[in-house]
Amino acid sequence: MNLIAFFQSLTLCLLFILFEALISTKRGRVWFDELKQPKKAPSINTWYWLGGMFYIMCGIVGYRLFSSIHKHYFVISFLLLCVMMFMNALSVTFLFRRRSLSLSYISNFPLCISIVALGFRSLEYDIISSIPLFFCMIWSGLNLYYLFSLRKINTKQKIKFEVRKSRHFRSSKSLEDHDV
């Protein structure tokens, strides 16, 4: 086992985990808990577990990269790995700090693209790294579907509320007209 590669990979993952932890707010979590959830949606604790597994898989890929003998393979793959973890953290930022389902959903597309690109790149140089990336692809697909469903359900709910509010506003205004 290459301890230097292990600690480099661990440090990289911990930096992004720390970044996510710092940007997630308690108010964002409360807001998220109040959202209407899709049918058969996993609990927030399941998402935490899946996020942990995501970083374990990133750690495996990072370890394989740092201990790689292919220097020409390292640079682009390392950048893709960093983009992948950054886009995941950005999605969390949009979701829990900005409380935007749309931005979180949209930011997952570059995440998926970077996972697929790194997966294909690893097939060329390091097949073992492509195994955890395959699971990351599944995770990102489920995450996209979940965010799409969450956004769809809660957007409809918001529109219905605004329609009711505007009807109430019109009816109260018409009452004012009758009083004059």
N, C-alpha and C positions, 0 to 999 in steps of 0.2 A: 504494500500500500504506500502510495506517495503522500506523505503527511503534508508537504508544502501545498500540493494541489488540493488536498482535503481542506486545509485551513483557508486557502484562497476561495474555494467554492463556498465554504461555510460563511466566510466574511461577506461575500457578495450577496448571498441569500439573506443573511441577517440585516444587511443594510436596507434591502427592499422591504423586509418584514417590519423593521423599525419605522421606515417611511410610512408604510400602511398604517401601523399602529398610531403614529403621531397625527395622521390626517383624519382618522376616524374619530368622530365626536359622539358624545353621549346623546346629544340632541338629534344627530343623524340616525342613531340607532332607534331612538324613540319614534322618530318620523317613519323609519322603515317598518317598525313593528305595527304602526297604525295603518299601513297600506293593506289594501285587500290583496290577498295572495291567490295565485292560480290554484286550480284543483291539483292535488297530488304534488304540491310544492314541498321541497325539503325544508326542514326547520332551519333557523339561523345557525344553530349549533352544527348541523350537517354541513352548511356552507363553510363554517369555520374549519371543520375537519377537512373538507375538500380543498380549501385554500392551503392548509398545512401540507396536504399531499401534493399540491401543485408545487410548493417550494421544495419539498423533498425531491420531486422529479427534476426540478430545476437544479438542485444541488448535485444530483447524479450526473446530469448533463454537464454542469460546470466542472465537476471533478474530472470527467472524461476529457473535457476541453483543456483544462490546465495541465493534465498529465499527457496530453497528445504530443506525438512526435512530428505531426504535420503542422509546421508553422504557417504555411499558406492557408491551411484550413482554419487555424485558430482565429484570426482577426475578424473575418466576416461572421463566423459562427458565434464568437464572443459578443459582437455587436448585436446580432439577432437575439441572443439570449438576454442581453440587457434591455433591448427594445421590448421583448416579450414580458419581462418582469416589470418594466416601467409602465407598459400599457395596462397591465393588470392592476398596478397601484393607481394609475390614473383613473381607471374605471371605478375603483373603490372611492377615490377622491370625489368623482362626480356623483356617486351614489350617496355617500354618507356626509360629505362636507357641503357639496352644492345642492344635494337633494334633487338631482335631475336624473330621472329614468331615461330620458332621451339621450343625453350626453353619455351616460354610462353604457347604454346599448350601442351607440355609434362608436364609442372608443373600443368596443370589443372586436370590431372588424379588423383593425390593424393588429390586434393581439392574435386573432386567428390566422391572419396572413403570416405573421412572424413565426408562429408555431409551425405552420405548414412549410414555410421556407426553410426553417432550421431542420425540420424533419427530413425533407428531401436532401438537404445538404449533408446531414449526418448519415444518410443511406450511402452516400458516396465514399465517406471516409471512416465512419464509425457506426457500424450497424447496432451495436449495443446501446448507443445513445438514442437511436431511433425508437427503441421500445418504450422508454418513459415518455418520449414526445408523442407517440401514438396515443397514450392515455391522456396527455395534455390536450390533444386534438379532440378527443371524446369529451373531456371536461369543458373545453371552450365551446363546443357545439351545444352542450346542455346549458351552459351559462347563457349563450346567445338566445336559445329558445326560452329560457326562464325569464330573462330580461325583456324579451319581446312580449311574452304573455303578461308579465307584471305591468309593463308600460301600457299595453292594450286595455287591460282591465281597469287600471287606475285613471287612464285618460278618459274613458267613457264615463266613469264615475264623476270626474271633475266637470265634464261637459254637462251631464245631467244636473249637477248642482248649480252650475251657472245658468242653465235654462230656467230652473225653478226660481232662482234668485231674480232673474230678469222679469219673469212673469209676475212675481210678487211686487217688484218695483213698478211695473206698469199698472197693476191693479191699485196700488196705493196712490199712484199719481192720478189715476182717473177718479179716485175718491176725492182727492183734493180739488179737482176741477168741478166736481158736483157741489162741493161745499161753498164755492165762491159765488 
